[in-house]
Amino acid sequence: MTDASNLLRGRCLFLPDMSPSSTRVFVAALASAGIEASGVPPSDGRTLELSGGHISGDECFPLRVVLGDFLKVIEAHGEDRVAFFLPTTCGPCRFGQYSHFLRKVLGELGYGRVPVLSPSSANGYGGIGLGDTSLLRTIWRAIVASDLLQRMLLHIRPYEQKPGESDAVYSLCLEDLCRELSRSGIGDGTRLQRLAASLARSRDRLRAVPVFKKNLPVIGIVGEIFCRLNEFSNQDMIRRMESHGAECWLSGISEWLAYASMEHRKNLRIAGKRFSPAMGVARLKNWFQRRDERILQELFRGDLEDEADLEDVMEKSRPYLPHQGVIGEMVLNVGKAVYLWEKGVSGIIDISPFSCMNGVVCQAVYPRVGDEHDGIPIRVFFFDQSRKDLDQDIAVFMELVGAYRARNKRS
């Protein structure tokens, strides 16, 4: 971790707000390795104002949010005290250009000395642990735990008897989780045991929230990872759906990280490195991640459906977007839509930035997916900086969901 340590000396590492819970647990995991980190402040009008002068209109909305939030950090703390964490990716998605664009803007503004750490999907985000294998494992566990807690919250909140109670309990659960994640000087085995105990406490707290017995439709939420998780970007889409009488099943961050690792192993095979040391490391990393994930998921058996097996999701996408020739979130989202239908959801919403390639391709494919799966309603909601009234569109979608439920016993 020497290179990262040198870059970060005397600086706080700021993370983009993928979602409030995932950012908090990531910061806590970094604290366990002695790294000072923080999430960016909540996005607002100033976010868009600061980034607007550097945007041509060809960039996707998440870039505008991330750039504006980082510039707000410099505005508040100065350039000498901060560093930025912005992962990148390979392939056709514009996300692969975010970190380059950020560095370009920082240089133009005279902030070229601000470090930007950009672990890549090219090696399955192996660099996300900043060179520390134990930290990499802690971060993975943190993301899996965060996804599970968020899914549990969304499973309880639409039915709560007292508005706001599940959110209050969830906040306590996150505090408990972050406290355990931030502990330093303990081994991986002990850390996993303490993390599992924290999740068990949180599960029981959320189970204890008084709820009404209602038969609400479950809506699967897929889409571009930042836009579907960042509440500012999607105008609180999940809460809006809940206000229209739905329970939401939201795809989390761990799904994308696992997909990136899968692609890394596939690319090693294509390059003739099936039996190379790099493949050995990748397989060992995958084995430990899958093992840790199963241990943590088991705590929620009976409360939550198991997350989809990634190989199975890829197979489900094959008739529509064969993953040998198509990569990225479009493959995940199409395959996940079929998986969600099999699990009995009553509708599927794809949340994507306006003009997003993944969203546009999926929008072209979803009508066939829906037709071949009992006519399940699937709708893409595109978002940009314009604030719009979504409630009418959601109401129309929920009408389709109601009709689907009425004629289909799978739901």
Residue pairs with C-beta under 8 A, 6 or more apart in sequence:
1 33
1 130
1 131
1 132
1 135
2 131
3 131
4 35
4 117
4 130
4 131
7 83
7 115
7 117
8 35
8 36
8 83
8 115
10 80
10 81
11 36
11 80
11 81
11 82
11 83
11 115
12 36
12 37
12 38
12 77
12 81
12 82
12 83
13 30
13 35
13 36
13 37
13 38
13 83
13 84
13 85
13 117
14 37
14 38
14 39
14 40
14 70
14 73
14 82
14 83
14 84
14 85
15 23
15 26
15 27
15 37
15 38
15 39
15 40
15 85
16 23
16 40
16 65
16 66
16 69
16 70
16 85
16 86
16 226
17 23
17 39
17 40
17 42
17 43
17 69
17 230
17 232
18 225
18 226
18 229
18 230
18 253
19 146
19 150
19 229
19 230
19 231
19 253
20 39
20 231
21 146
21 149
21 150
21 174
22 143
22 146
22 147
22 229
22 252
22 253
23 39
24 39
24 146
24 174
24 178
25 142
25 143
25 145
25 146
25 174
25 177
25 178
25 181
26 37
26 139
26 142
26 143
27 37
27 38
27 39
27 178
28 142
28 177
28 178
28 179
28 181
28 182
29 135
29 138
29 139
29 141
29 142
29 181
29 182
30 36
30 37
30 135
30 139
31 37
31 181
31 182
31 184
32 135
32 138
32 181
32 182
32 183
32 184
32 191
33 130
33 132
33 134
33 135
33 138
33 184
34 184
35 130
37 85
40 69
40 70
40 72
40 73
41 69
41 72
41 73
41 76
42 232
43 65
43 68
43 69
43 230
43 232
43 233
44 232
46 68
46 72
47 64
47 65
47 68
47 69
47 72
47 232
48 64
48 65
48 68
48 385
49 68
50 67
50 68
50 71
50 72
50 75
51 63
51 64
51 65
51 67
51 68
51 71
52 64
52 68
54 67
54 105
54 108
55 63
55 64
55 67
59 94
59 101
60 94
60 95
60 224
60 353
60 354
60 355
60 356
61 227
61 233
61 353
61 354
61 383
61 384
61 385
62 95
62 98
62 224
62 226
62 227
62 230
62 233
62 353
63 94
63 98
63 101
64 385
65 226
65 230
65 232
65 233
66 86
66 98
66 102
66 226
67 101
67 102
67 105
70 84
70 86
70 102
71 105
71 109
73 82
73 84
74 82
74 111
74 114
79 110
79 111
79 113
79 114
80 113
82 114
83 114
83 115
83 116
83 117
84 102
84 114
84 115
84 116
84 117
85 116
85 117
86 98
86 99
86 102
86 116
86 117
86 118
87 99
87 118
87 119
87 120
87 121
87 125
87 128
88 95
88 96
88 98
88 99
88 118
88 119
88 120
88 121
89 95
89 96
89 120
89 121
89 122
89 260
90 96
90 120
90 121
90 122
91 121
91 327
91 328
92 328
92 357
93 328
93 329
93 357
93 358
94 357
99 116
99 118
102 116
103 112
103 116
106 112
106 114
106 116
117 130
119 125
119 126
119 127
119 128
119 130
120 127
121 260
121 263
121 264
122 264
122 267
123 264
123 282
124 257
124 260
124 261
124 262
124 263
124 264
124 265
124 282
124 285
125 257
125 260
125 261
126 136
126 264
126 281
126 285
128 136
128 139
129 135
129 136
129 137
129 138
129 139
134 188
136 285
137 188
137 288
137 289
137 292
138 181
138 188
138 191
140 254
140 257
140 289
140 292
141 181
141 191
141 192
141 195
141 292
141 296
142 177
142 181
143 252
143 253
143 254
143 257
144 254
144 292
144 293
144 296
144 297
145 177
145 181
145 195
145 198
145 199
145 296
146 177
146 252
146 253
147 252
147 253
147 254
147 255
147 307
148 199
148 296
148 297
148 299
148 300
148 304
149 170
149 173
149 174
149 177
149 199
149 202
150 250
150 252
151 249
151 250
151 252
151 300
151 304
152 202
152 203
152 206
152 300
152 303
152 304
153 166
153 167
153 170
153 206
154 238
154 247
154 248
154 249
154 250
155 247
155 303
155 304
156 166
156 206
156 207
156 209
156 211
157 166
157 167
157 242
158 214
158 216
158 242
158 245
158 246
158 247
158 248
159 211
159 212
159 213
159 214
159 216
159 247
160 166
160 209
160 210
160 211
160 212
161 210
161 211
161 212
162 210
165 209
165 210
166 206
166 209
169 205
169 206
169 208
169 209
170 206
172 202
172 205
173 201
173 202
173 205
173 206
176 198
176 201
176 202
177 195
177 198
177 199
177 202
179 198
180 191
180 194
180 195
180 197
180 198
181 195
183 191
183 194
186 194
192 292
192 295
195 296
196 295
196 296
196 299
199 296
199 299
199 300
200 299
203 299
203 300
203 303
207 303
216 245
216 246
216 247
217 245
217 246
217 247
217 345
217 346
217 347
217 398
217 401
217 402
217 405
217 411
218 246
218 247
218 248
218 249
218 344
218 345
218 346
219 241
219 246
219 247
219 248
219 249
219 345
219 346
219 347
219 348
219 349
219 401
220 248
220 249
220 251
220 336
220 337
220 340
220 345
220 347
220 348
220 349
221 228
221 237
221 238
221 241
221 248
221 249
221 250
221 251
221 348
221 349
221 351
222 228
222 251
222 332
222 333
222 336
222 337
222 340
222 348
222 349
222 350
222 351
223 251
223 329
223 333
223 349
223 350
223 351
223 352
223 358
223 359
223 380
223 381
224 329
224 351
224 352
224 353
224 356
224 358
224 359
225 253
225 256
225 329
226 233
226 353
227 233
227 234
227 351
227 352
227 353
227 356
227 383
228 234
228 237
228 250
228 251
228 351
228 352
229 250
229 252
229 253
231 237
231 238
231 239
233 353
233 383
234 351
234 381
234 383
235 383
235 387
235 388
235 390
237 349
237 351
237 381
237 390
238 248
238 250
240 390
240 391
240 394
241 248
241 349
241 394
242 248
244 391
244 394
244 395
244 398
245 398
246 347
246 398
246 401
249 305
249 340
249 345
251 332
251 333
251 336
254 293
254 307
255 307
255 308
255 310
255 332
255 336
256 329
256 332
258 289
258 310
259 310
259 332
261 282
261 285
261 286
261 289
262 286
262 310
262 311
262 314
263 327
264 282
265 279
265 282
265 283
265 286
268 274
268 276
268 278
268 279
268 282
269 279
273 279
293 307
297 304
297 306
297 307
305 343
308 335
308 336
308 339
312 335
312 339
313 332
313 335
313 336
313 339
314 323
314 331
314 335
315 335
316 334
316 335
316 336
316 338
316 339
317 323
317 331
317 332
317 334
317 335
317 338
320 334
320 365
320 368
320 369
321 330
321 331
321 334
321 361
321 365
323 331
323 335
328 358
329 358
330 357
330 358
330 361
330 362
330 365
333 350
333 358
333 362
334 362
334 365
334 366
334 369
337 348
337 350
337 366
337 369
337 378
338 369
338 373
340 348
341 348
341 373
341 374
341 376
341 410
344 410
344 411
345 376
345 411
346 376
346 377
346 401
346 404
346 405
346 411
347 376
347 377
347 378
347 379
347 397
347 398
347 400
347 401
347 404
348 366
348 376
348 377
348 378
348 379
349 378
349 379
349 380
349 381
349 397
350 359
350 362
350 363
350 366
350 378
350 379
350 380
350 381
351 381
351 383
352 358
352 359
352 362
352 380
352 381
352 382
352 383
353 359
353 382
353 383
353 384
354 382
354 383
354 384
355 382
356 382
359 380
359 382
362 380
363 380
366 378
366 380
367 378
369 378
370 376
370 377
370 378
374 404
374 408
374 410
375 404
375 408
376 404
376 408
377 397
377 400
377 401
377 404
379 393
379 397
381 390
381 393
404 411
405 411
